[in-house]
């Protein structure tokens, strides 16, 4: 019983960690893309 609970808890914890990692990765991509777009817009305004 105790072993099964530990295994189940580990699987749930790994699943939550994986989802959190993917969410952070997507947020970083969005932030990077918006920063690049802002730089491009600034360059266009300078010319």
WOZIHU-V792026 format. One record per residue. RES is the residue in one small letter. PHI is phi in whole degrees, 0 to 359 (none if undefined). OMEGA is omega in degrees with one decimal (NA if undefined). Layout:
# WOZIHU-V792026
res: (RES | RES)
phi: (PHI | PHI)
omega: (OMEGA | OMEGA)
This chain:
# WOZIHU-V792026
res: (x | x | x | x | x | x | x | x | x | x | x | x | x | x | x | x | x | x | x | x | x | x | x | x | x | x | x | x | x | x | x | x | x | x | x | x | x | x | x | x | x | x | x | x | x | x | x)
phi: (none | 295 | 296 | 295 | 296 | 293 | 295 | 297 | 297 | 295 | 296 | 296 | 298 | 294 | 296 | 295 | 297 | 295 | 296 | 295 | 297 | 294 | 296 | 297 | 298 | 294 | 297 | 294 | 298 | 296 | 296 | 295 | 295 | 292 | 293 | 295 | 295 | 295 | 296 | 296 | 295 | 295 | 295 | 294 | 289 | 289 | 278)
omega: (-177.6 | -179.9 | -180.0 | 177.8 | 178.9 | 179.2 | 179.6 | 178.1 | 178.3 | 180.0 | 178.9 | 179.3 | 178.4 | 178.5 | 178.7 | 179.0 | 179.1 | 178.9 | 179.1 | 178.5 | 178.7 | 179.1 | 178.4 | 179.3 | 179.2 | 178.8 | 178.8 | 177.9 | -178.5 | -179.3 | -179.9 | -179.7 | -179.8 | 177.9 | 178.2 | 179.0 | 178.7 | 177.9 | 179.4 | 179.2 | 177.5 | 178.1 | 179.5 | -179.7 | -179.3 | -175.6 | NA)
